[in-house]
């Protein structure tokens, strides 16, 4: 399976420009699964909830239409992050889309910093979806710091966990190596890059998008440039949960002692 990510610097509030950039970056790319950053269509630094409400959209909105058409054009699946509006609630969400339509839908459960003031914490279960016979789980950005989230997806059978992100802290790329290793799964981190400055607020995003193998090997990690990277993996490797012939990380879990 050919998997990859897009790393770029979205223009705040300019959905059409961001769509054009993604389409251009994918122009000569062939892949089975591509992951885009968190909030790829709008940018990140919302000044208030009213501004977020204006830019948010339902899961079947214009961004959904754009990605669906792109999936059909490229014959691939795409995971993308966007601001979701649903019955007056605002979520930091992600969708796994294929040429046939939406496969998976997730809302960020562990909000970061001032996200708590404008987004609602996700209310959907951790879901594992299947594409081309491979089981895929979705998390978003700061979810990475909670090992329970990744472990839940792994226990549900995920072979690949994707993480659309807008990273400002340096911990995540290294933490995702640990998450891959402790769950024996592939992970795809798709971060954004560049600066965002709005009002008195300014953020620098670290980039460092990467793909990590179940044994913790970093298969590819980029710096902070805009790019697309695709590699070929064997997802079946993620079904083997043995660290040694005598140590299976799932079968030998001591649930009788945990959380006491």
N, C-alpha and C positions, 0 to 999 in steps of 0.2 A: 504494500500500500504506500502511495506517495502522499506524504503529509507535509504541511508547511505553514508559514505565517507571513503576514504583511506587517511591517513596522513603518509607520509614517507619522507626520505631524498634521493632525486635522486642523482646519480653519474653523474657529469658533462660530457656531450658528450658521455656517454655510454648507448646508447639506448637499446641494448640487455639486459644489466644488469638491467636496469630500468623495462623493460618488465617482466623479470624473477621475480623481486621483487613484482610487482603488481600481477602477476599470483599466486605467492606463498601466498601473503596476502589474496587473494580471494579464496584460495583452499577449505576451508570448509564453505564458506559464501553463504547464500541464500538471495537474495534481488531482488526487482523490478527495483530499480534505485540506481546506485552508482556514486559518483562524485570523480574525481581525481584532484590533484592540477594543477595549472597553470604550463605550460611548464614541465609537469611531465616526459617527455621522454628525455629531453636534459639537465635539470638544467637551471639556470637563468642567471648566471653572465658572459655574453658574453663580451669579451675584445674589440671587434670591429665589424663593420658591415660585414666584410669579413668572420669572424668566424661564425657569425649568418647565413650568406648565405650558408655556407657549411653544417650546421646542420639543416637548415630549409628544409621543404619538402612540396609538394602539399597536398591538403586536402585528396587526395586518395592515399597517399604514404604508406610506410611500417608501420607507426604507425596506420594509418587507418585500414590496413589489420590485424594487431595484435589485435586491439580493436574489430574489427568486429568478428573475430574468437572467442575472449573471450566472447563476447555477446552471440554468438550462443552456446558456451559451457555452459555458466552459465544461459542462458535463461533470460537475463536482459537487461536493457539499461544502458549505461555508458556515462558520460560526462567527457571529458578530454581536457586539455590544451596543445597546441603545437605551435611551431614556423612554420608559414605557408609561403610558397613561391608561389607567383602567378604573372606571367608575369613581373618578376624582382622586384616586391614589396614584402616587408617582413612585416608580421602581427603577432601580438600576438593573437592567435585564440583559439577557443574552438569548439568542435563538440559534439552533442548529437547523439549517435549511438545506434541502436537496432540490434537484430538478422537479421532484414530485410535490414539493411543498414543505411545510414545517414538520420537522421530526422531533425536536426537543425545545423546551422553553424553560428558562431558569431565571429566578430573581435573586439578586445578591442578598445573602443573609447576614453577612458581617460587614456592616457599613464602616467606612474609614473617616475619621476626623470630622469635618463639618458636613459630610454627607448625611449625618444623623438629623440635621436641621431641615433638609429639603426632601430626602427620599424616605420611603417607608421600607423597613426591613422585609426581606422576602418571605413569602408565605407558601411557596411551593416546595414539595419534597425533593430531595436529591434524586435525580432521575438519570438512569442509564438508558441510552437509545442505541439503536443498531443501524449501521450504514455499511453496505457491502459486506455484511457478515461480521463486522467488527463492532464491539460495544464501546460506546463513547459517553463520558460524563462531562458535565460543565460546571465550573466554578468561575467566580469573577474576582480578580485582584486580591483584596485583603482577606478573602476566604482562605488564602494560602497559609495564613499564620495559625489557623485552627486545624490541627491534624485530624480531628474527628470528621471534618467535612470530606477530606480526601479518602480517609479510611472507609467511610460509609459508601462512597461510590465504588471503591475497590471491592468491598465485600458484596456489593450488588453485581459485580462482574465486569466492571469497567476495565478495558485494556488500554485505553487512552483517556486521559483527563486533560481538557483544554482550559486555559486560563486567559481570557481577554483581560488586559490590565492597562492602568494608567499609573505607573509606578513613580513615586518620588522618594521612597526609602530604598536603600541599597540591599536590604536583606533578602528580597524575594528570589532572585535567581539562584542563590545558594540554597535557600530553603526548599526550592522545588527539586533540587537534587536529592535532598533527604526524603521528600514526599515520594519521589519515584522509587527510591531504594527501599523505603520501609513498606511500600505497598507492591513492589515489583510490577510497576506499570510504566507506560510511556506518558510523558507530560509535554504539552506544548504551551509555552508562555508567549503570548503575542502582546507586546507592550507598544505604547506610542513613544514618540520622541519629540524633541523640541521644547520650546517655552510657551507658556500661556500667561498673558498679563491682562488683567481686567480690573478697572478701578484701582484700588490699593493692593490688590492681590496679585502675586506672581508665583508661578510654579515652573520648575525645570524637571522634565521627565527623563528618566535614566536610560531608556531603551533596554538593551541587554536581552532582547527576545531570544528564546532558545528552545531546543528540543532535547529531552533527556530520556535515556533508555532505562529499562527496569533494573539494571545493575548500577545505576547512578552515573553512568558515563554521559558526559555532555556531548551529544552528537553534533550539535552546532550551537554557537552563541555569537551574536553579532554585537557591535558596539552601539553607537547612537545614530547611525545613518539611516536614511529611508531606504528600505529594501524589501525584497521578497526572497524567501529561502524555502526550498523544497528538498526533502530527502526521502529515500525509500526505506521502509522498515518492514519487519516481519511481526505483525501484531500477535502471532501465536506465542511469541516469547513471553508475553505478559500473562499467559495462562499458567506458567510454571512458577509456583510460589516457593520453591525450595532454594535456600541459600547454600545449604550443603545437602548431601544425600540423606542426612538425618535431621534436618531442620526445615520444616514447612512453616512459614510465618503465619499462615491462617489456621492450619489444623492444630497448631500447638499454642494458640492463644489461651491465656488463663482468665477467662471471663469470670470465673468464680472469685478472683481476687481483685479485679478491676473495680474502680469507683467505690471502694470501701474506706 
